[in-house]
């Protein structure tokens, strides 16, 4: 429930604080539009209790240190257990631990795009197949998409260690065995080649591409994120270790624009096997190059959906050839 405070202020009388509203920038079906109920989450996952701290903006409430990877891991495990029936979840040290609300938003927007082809009715059940390019060690999109809509997923990745970790999540949750298949991409420069077989048909493709152009750029991005959380990078802390992410998760040749441009070019070769292609685009400056690539392959329809979680903004770009 939203809470309000009537505490005295330095200027005299008590000040009425407006109750915290829903996170209206998230999708209407997103389960995380309200504030985290840390009491309920810690009851579901007692390990989370070790990371609870007083909220610096309201000492009567609790939160976690979002710069602490172990705390974020525990929070994610609790969210997945409470909201998505994932009993066991973890990722190896050094791999990305994603913010679940934003990942859920992508899945719900994907459902809306699929519904746009079906007179507004969201398709549900195992007949809908989704390909997750870069599924990662966290396997987050298949976990959310299967629970929310019953879809089946194929997840691909260039990192064999990440795939083993994702497979462990599937193996530890018996209900996922028939819903999630994982495939290794042997060529880092390829997107669909070597993953999509001639017999495959997919209703939707999801992708959260690496958006840095180099390891140095990725580390600089971690430092910026560290500072945005009010941390001091000069006190011996290592933002890279705190936020994690392997090379394939964080950067690639050409950065985000290069990756998505390659994805667009390959999508034209798979246009009869996939209904909707899509990707996240975190940097708005990359959109012109991506739109140019889509014109080059003569995509019949392009949709751009603005997404936001807190101060972070991104875009979902989707296209098809029908």
N, C-alpha and C positions, 0 to 999 in steps of 0.2 A: 504494500500500500504506500502511496506517496506520503511523505512526512513533511511537517512544517515546524518551524522553530520560532519561539517567542522570547528569545534571549535578549537581555538588555544590551544596548550599544553604547559606545563611548559618548555619543551625542545626547544621551538621556533616555527617552522612553523606549520601551520595548518595540522592536521592529518585527513586523509580521513578514515572514519569508514565504513567498509563493510556493506551494507544494510542487515537487519535482514532477514534471509531465512525462508522458511517454516519449520514447525516442522516435519522433514522428518521421525522421528521415529513413527509418528502416521499413521494409516491406510490411504491409498490413498483416500478412500471415506469419511474419517472423515471431518466433516464441520469445525473443529477447528484447522486446520494445520497452519493457519495464526495467527497473533496477534489479541488480542481482540480489537475491534473497540468500545471503551468506549463511544464515542460520539453517535454512532448509538444505542448502547445498552441502554444508558440513555434516549435517545429520546423515545425508545419503553417502557421503564420502568423508569419514572422520579424519583422514589424513589432511584434509584442507584446513582443519582447525589450527594446525601448527603454523600456518602462514597468515592467519588473520591479524590485522593491526587496526588501531583506531583510524577512522577516516580523518585526514588532516583538515578537512573542511567542516566536519561535524563529528566531534568525538563520541557522540552517542551512537554512531553507526560504525560498522566495520567494513574493511576493504582488504585488498592485498597490495603488495608492492609489485606493480606490473613490470618493473625492470628485473625482477627476480624470476629466472626461468623455471625454477622448481615450483614457485607459487603459481605461475601461469599454467604449468603442466597440471597441477592439482585442480585448479579451477576448471580447465578444459575437461579433465576426466570427470569431474562432478557434473558439469553441464551436459556432457554426452550421456552420462548415466541417468540423470533426472529427466532430460527432455527427449533423448533419442534411444533409450533402452540399450545403450552400449555398456555392458557390465565391466569390461576390461579394456583399457586404452592407455597407451604410452608411446612415446617416440624416443629413439636413441639420443644421447647427449649430442648437441651440436646441430641437430636438425630443426627445421622450422616448426614452431608450435603456434598454429594460426589462430587469429581471433574468430571465434565461432559465429558471432552475430553477422559479420560481414559475409562469411562463407554461406551461411543460411540464406542471406538475401539473394545471392547469385542463383541458388537452387530455385528459389521461389519465382524469380524473374524468368528462369528457364521454363518453369511450369506455365507461366503466363504466355510465353511465346508459343509453346506447344498448343495451348488452348486457343490461340488465335487462329489456328488451322482447323479447329473443331467446334466452331460456333460458340466459343467461350467456355467450353467444358474442359477442365484439366484432365488429361489422360492419366490413369493410375494403373498400377499393377505391373507384373513382370514382362508383359508384351512390349513395354517401352524400354529401349536399350539406350544407354548413355555412355559415351566415351569421355573419360577424364584424362586429358593430356597433362602429364606431370603430376600424377596422383600423390607422390611424395610418401614419406614414412608415416605421415599422419592419417592418410586415407580419408580426409575429412568430407569431401564432397559425396563420395559413395555412401558414407555412414548417414549423412543427413538426407540425401535424396532417396535412399531406400526406405528409411523410416517414414519420411513425410509422404511419399507417393508410391512406394512399393516398386520403384523402378529397378531394373538390373543394370549393373555397371561393368565396364571394362576400364581398368586403370593402367596407364602406361607410364614408364619412367626410364631414364637412362642410367639410374643409380641402382645397382643390384642390392646394395645394403638397405636402401630405402624400401625397395620392394619386399625384401625379407621381413622388415619391420611391419610393413602394411599387411603382409600375409599373416604375421603373428597376431595382429588385431583381428583379422578375419577368423583365424583358427580358434582364438579365445572366445569368440562369440558365435555359438553354433548356428544361430539364425541367419548368419551372413554367408554361409558357405555357398549357397546356390545363387546368391545375389551379386557377388563381387568376384570378378576374375582379374588377375594381374598379369601384365605382359611387359617384358624387358625390351626397350628400344636399344638395339645394338649400335645404331649410328646416331651420335649426338646432333648431327646436322639435319636429320630427317624428323618429320613430325608424324605423318600417317604411313609412309612407306615402311614396311617391316612390322607394322602394328595392325593395320586394317587388312584382313584377308579378302580374297575375291568373293567369299560367301557372306561377309559381314554386312549387316545393315544396321545403321544407328539413327535414332530419332533426334539426338542432340549431341553436340560436342561441347564440353567445358574445357577451359584452359586458364590457368593463372601463370602467365609466362614470367621468366626471369627478366627483371627490368633494368638491371645495371649493365654497363658496357665493359666493366673490368672489376677485378677484385678490389682495387683501390677505391673505385666509386662505391662499391658495396659497403666497404668499411666506413667511408665518409657518411653514407646514409645511416649506418648504425649509430655513429656519433651524433648526428642530428636528432635521431629519435631519442637517444639518451638524454640530450640536453632538453628536449621537449618535455621529458618527464621530470625535469628539475634536478637532474643528476650532474655531478661535476666530473667531467672526463679527465681532469688533471690530477685526480686523487688515487691513481693507480688502478682504477676499475677498467675493465675491458668490455666495451659495449658489444663487440663482435661475439664474445663468449656468452654474454647475457641474452642477446636476441637470437643467436644461432643462425643456421642456414649454411648448407653446403654450396659449393661453387655452382652446381647445376641448378640449384634453387634460386640463386641470387643474381647471377650474371651470365651472359653469353655474348658471342661475337655479334656486334651490331645492337646489343641491348634489346629492349622491349620492341622497338620498331623493327629491328632486323628479324627477330624471332617471329613476330606476327606477320611480317611480309612473306617470310618463307612458308608460314602456315597457310596464308591466303593462296599462294601459288600452288601448293600441294592440294588445297581443298578443291580446286577446279578439276583435278584428276579423280576426285572421289565424289563428284557432285551427284552421281546416281546411287550412291551408297549411304549418304547422310542427308537428313532433312534440313536441320539447322546446324550451322557452324557458329561458334562464338568464342570470345576471349575477353578477359579483363584487360583494360588499358589504364594504367595508373597515371601516366604522364600525358596531359592534354596536348602538349606540343607534338606528340607522336601521331595524333589523329590524321592530319593531312596526308602523311606518307601512307598510312593504312588505308585511307579512303582511295588514294591513287592506286594502290595495289588492287583494291576491290574493283575499281573501274577497269583496270587492265585485264582482269579475268572475267569481266562482264557478269558480276553478281547481279541477280535480278532484283533482290531486295536487301536493303541494309537498315538495321535498326540500331540506334544508340540510346542506351538507358543510363542515366546518371545515378550513381550509387554513392552513399556516404555512411561512414560510421565514425561518430565523433568529429574530429577535425580532418580525418583522412577522407579524401574524395577519390573516386575512380569512376570508370565508365565500363559498361558492358557493351561490346560491339558484336552484333549477330548478323549473319547473312545466309542467304540460300540462293539456289540457282534454278528453282522451279519456274 
